[in-house]
Amino acid sequence: MIWRRMVFLVLGSLAFWALLAYPAFRLGTVHALTNSAIACGLCLLPAFLTLFLAYITMDRKPQDQLWIVLGGTGIRMGTVLGLGLALCWLDPRFQQISFWAWVLVFYLFTLGLEVALLVMGKRSVVAH
């Protein structure tokens, strides 16, 4: 059950990237395509990790779940911002605003998809 939702997160993010790939290429050439792919991967990694952590701790006490939510937020934001800033520092091509726009788009998408999968997972646990 958990792995099905994890795969759905990965496939959903890749499908969203594929949906945006052609307009990115047409509007911004290969550089925009590369930026969008890197932003997708940058946001998918912590979303996958936090979704996994949330599922393995779903049956804990509510006060423990609060710490998990806050920790997941910290993991997600810290990883995306940390790796994004590292890319900016190492390569000037990632210092453009277009890269950060892609990061924002994929961050919001993966966050929304992760929350939707968590809510659906919580409902299925409560139903059983």
Secondary structure as UniProt FT lines:
FT   HELIX           2..56
FT   TURN            57..59
FT   HELIX           62..90
FT   HELIX           92..95
FT   HELIX           97..127
//
